[in-house]
Amino acid sequence: MPDVGALTAALDSRGVEYELLEHERTERAADEATALGLRSDEVAKTIVVSTKGGNVRVVVPAAERIDMHKLREFLAAGKELHLLTEEALEAGYPGFELGAVPPLGGPDDPVIVDRRVAELDRVVFEAGTHDSSVRVAAADLVSVTGARVADVCAD
């Protein structure tokens, strides 16, 4: 049964201050924001993509959509860039609920944080389950994941 342990252990091991937020079960990041009484631009979602070199986690604001063309160009990935299938997500991230993979914890994937998220003071994202989230300084998220910051949202 997935829990928040993989994420909180990753944050603890890196000395990151965070706030664990419990909330009603939600399936979408925009609903997560509503459940927490936050604006959707304060909440991020993590999308996992597959590249020729492996998986990459991409963190974008809850209300935004990823632009696969921008991401392909940024990663110089060409046609081998794809969203991970549900089966691949379940197999690759067994410690997290489907659709609730956080930016860190579990496999040590490269991370890309959209500039809109990186510019925030603090950001909230799912903690590996659909009923708990964490709030961290956006700068800490970028730092501890070694993320590259880019504009990867649809215009």
Secondary structure, 3 states (H helix, E strand, C coil): CCCCHHHHHHHHHCCCCCEEEECCCCCCHHHHHHHHCCCHHHEEEEEEEEECCEEEEEEEECCCCECHHHHHHHHCCHHHCEECCHHHHHHHCCCCCCCCCCCCCCCCCCEEEEHHHHCCCEEEEEEEECCEEEEEEHHHHHHHHCCEEECCECC
